[in-house]
Amino acid sequence: MAISAVYRVDRSYSWNYEHAPTLPRVRRLPPGPGARLVGYDLNSPLGVAAGPLLNSRWIEGYARLGYDVLTYATVRSRPHGALGLPNIRHVDNHEQGAVIAKRPGLNGNTTIAVSLGQPSMDPEVWRKDVRRAKERIGRGQMLVVSVMGTPSLTDGIDAFIADYALCATWACEAGADAIEVHLATPNPFAEPGLMVYENIPLAAQILYRVRTSVSVPVLAKLGIFRTPRALHETATKLAPWVHGFVLVHAIPRRVVDDEGNAAFEGREWVEVVGSATFPVASRQVEELLAWRKAGAWPHAILAVGGISTEERAQHLLREGADATLVATAALFDPLFAARCRRALGASAVA
Ligand SMILES: Cc1cc2nc3c(=O)[nH]c(=O)nc-3n(C[C@H](O)[C@H](O)[C@H](O)COP(=O)(O)O)c2cc1C
C-alpha cells in the first residue's frame, strides 16, 4: 500500500482527527506470543508509537488489528493547533538531506517527513477521550499517553516543567496505563536545534516531577544522540526517574524538493521517520540494549524508528527490546502487526 489509506496527507490534521479511518479487516488475528512490559501482561510486544493514534476512535481501530501497546498522540495542557499543509511528504533520504520522493516507497520502504507542529486538543476534550480509549482497548493491551509541556513567553522553565507534570497527572487520572514523556522536542530555553533530552538536568527535572506526580510507569521518549557516550550518560542520569526508554523518535533533517527549495514552506528542519531511518535508529537501540545487558539498569527498552518489516521487528525483539513500536508502518501498512504476530508465532514454533 503506497498511499496511506488511513491518514489523508492531503487533508488537515483536524480533518483526520474527525475522520477515523476505515481500516482493513483481519479475519483471523494470529495469537500474540505474549509479552510483559513495565508490569503489564500483553498479548504481544507490538505497538503503535505516539502520533498516528489521534484519538480513541483511532485507538479502537488499531487495537483490533493486533497492536497491543497503544500510544495516544502527544497531548498538552492547552489547545494547540496543527501547522498548515503539507504535514506529511514522502522523501528519499540522501546524505546531505532528504529530498521529496518522486514515487512513494513501497513494501516496507516508506520514508516520510512529518511536520505537524505537535497539535493537541483542549484538555477538556482529550481527558474525556483518553477515558474512552481506555474503555475501548481489550485484555492484554495497554494505553500509553504521550505528554509534553508547553512553554509560555511569560513563565519560565519551572512552569514548563510543572506543565509536563500537569499533563501527566490528567492523563493518569483519565486512565493511562503508562505515561510517555515526550523529551524529543525542541528545548524552548536553548538555541534552536537543541532538544529537551539533550539538556540532562532539564530532562531529569521533568521526569522527576512527572514520576512523583503519577502512580503509573513513566517512559522517556528520546531522539537521536550525537555519540554513544551521550546516549549512555543520558540514560544513566535519567534512569532513576523512569521505568523505560522509548527510542528513536525521529531524525531531524533539511527537506528539499528536487530543485533544492524547502519542501515545507517556512520550516527548514523537519522530522524524517520511517524505513530509511532504521540503520541509525536500530544501532542506537542496540547500544542501549548492550548497556542494559552490561548491568547499567534494568529498565524496559521500547524500540522505535524505521521498523517496517517483520524481520526488523523480530531482530530487535531477539536482541532484547521489550516492545517494537511503529508509526509510519501503522499508517501505510496497518496490517503490519498481524503479519508480525504470524512471523513471531512461526519462529516460536521453529
Ligand atoms: C504522523 C506522525 C505523527 C507523529 N506525532 C508524534 C507525536 O505526537 N508525538 C511523538 O512523540 N511522536 C510523534 N511521531 C513520531 C513517532 O512516534 C515515531 O517516533 C517516529 O515516527 C519513528 O517511528 P517510525 O519510523 O515507525 O515512523 C509522529 C510520527 C508520525 C508519522
PDBQT file of the ligand as one rigid body, heavy atoms in Angstrom, charges set to zero:
ROOT
HETATM    1  C1  LIG A 401       2.062  11.263  11.515  1.00  0.00    +0.000 C 
HETATM    2  C2  LIG A 401       3.006  11.167  12.673  1.00  0.00    +0.000 A 
HETATM    3  C3  LIG A 401       2.739  11.912  13.811  1.00  0.00    +0.000 A 
HETATM    4  C4  LIG A 401       3.615  11.848  14.903  1.00  0.00    +0.000 A 
HETATM    5  N1  LIG A 401       3.299  12.523  16.047  1.00  0.00    +0.000 NA
HETATM    6  C5  LIG A 401       4.045  12.323  17.169  1.00  0.00    +0.000 A 
HETATM    7  C6  LIG A 401       3.631  12.832  18.417  1.00  0.00    +0.000 A 
HETATM    8  O1  LIG A 401       2.564  13.461  18.559  1.00  0.00    +0.000 OA
HETATM    9  N2  LIG A 401       4.443  12.633  19.482  1.00  0.00    +0.000 N 
HETATM   10  C7  LIG A 401       5.604  11.919  19.406  1.00  0.00    +0.000 A 
HETATM   11  O2  LIG A 401       6.297  11.739  20.416  1.00  0.00    +0.000 OA
HETATM   12  N3  LIG A 401       5.998  11.382  18.228  1.00  0.00    +0.000 NA
HETATM   13  C8  LIG A 401       5.256  11.567  17.120  1.00  0.00    +0.000 A 
HETATM   14  N4  LIG A 401       5.624  10.966  15.940  1.00  0.00    +0.000 N 
HETATM   15  C9  LIG A 401       6.888  10.189  15.896  1.00  0.00    +0.000 C 
HETATM   16  C10 LIG A 401       6.633   8.699  16.141  1.00  0.00    +0.000 C 
HETATM   17  O3  LIG A 401       6.164   8.477  17.447  1.00  0.00    +0.000 OA
HETATM   18  C11 LIG A 401       7.908   7.863  15.918  1.00  0.00    +0.000 C 
HETATM   19  O4  LIG A 401       8.859   8.189  16.903  1.00  0.00    +0.000 OA
HETATM   20  C12 LIG A 401       8.550   8.060  14.569  1.00  0.00    +0.000 C 
HETATM   21  O5  LIG A 401       7.588   8.196  13.555  1.00  0.00    +0.000 OA
HETATM   22  C13 LIG A 401       9.516   6.929  14.218  1.00  0.00    +0.000 C 
HETATM   23  O6  LIG A 401       8.831   5.718  14.009  1.00  0.00    +0.000 OA
HETATM   24  P1  LIG A 401       8.545   5.153  12.500  1.00  0.00    +0.000 P 
HETATM   25  O7  LIG A 401       9.876   5.110  11.813  1.00  0.00    +0.000 OA
HETATM   26  O8  LIG A 401       7.917   3.818  12.715  1.00  0.00    +0.000 OA
HETATM   27  O9  LIG A 401       7.623   6.128  11.867  1.00  0.00    +0.000 OA
HETATM   28  C14 LIG A 401       4.771  11.029  14.836  1.00  0.00    +0.000 A 
HETATM   29  C15 LIG A 401       5.023  10.292  13.668  1.00  0.00    +0.000 A 
HETATM   30  C16 LIG A 401       4.160  10.340  12.599  1.00  0.00    +0.000 A 
HETATM   31  C17 LIG A 401       4.444   9.512  11.372  1.00  0.00    +0.000 C 
ENDROOT
TORSDOF 0
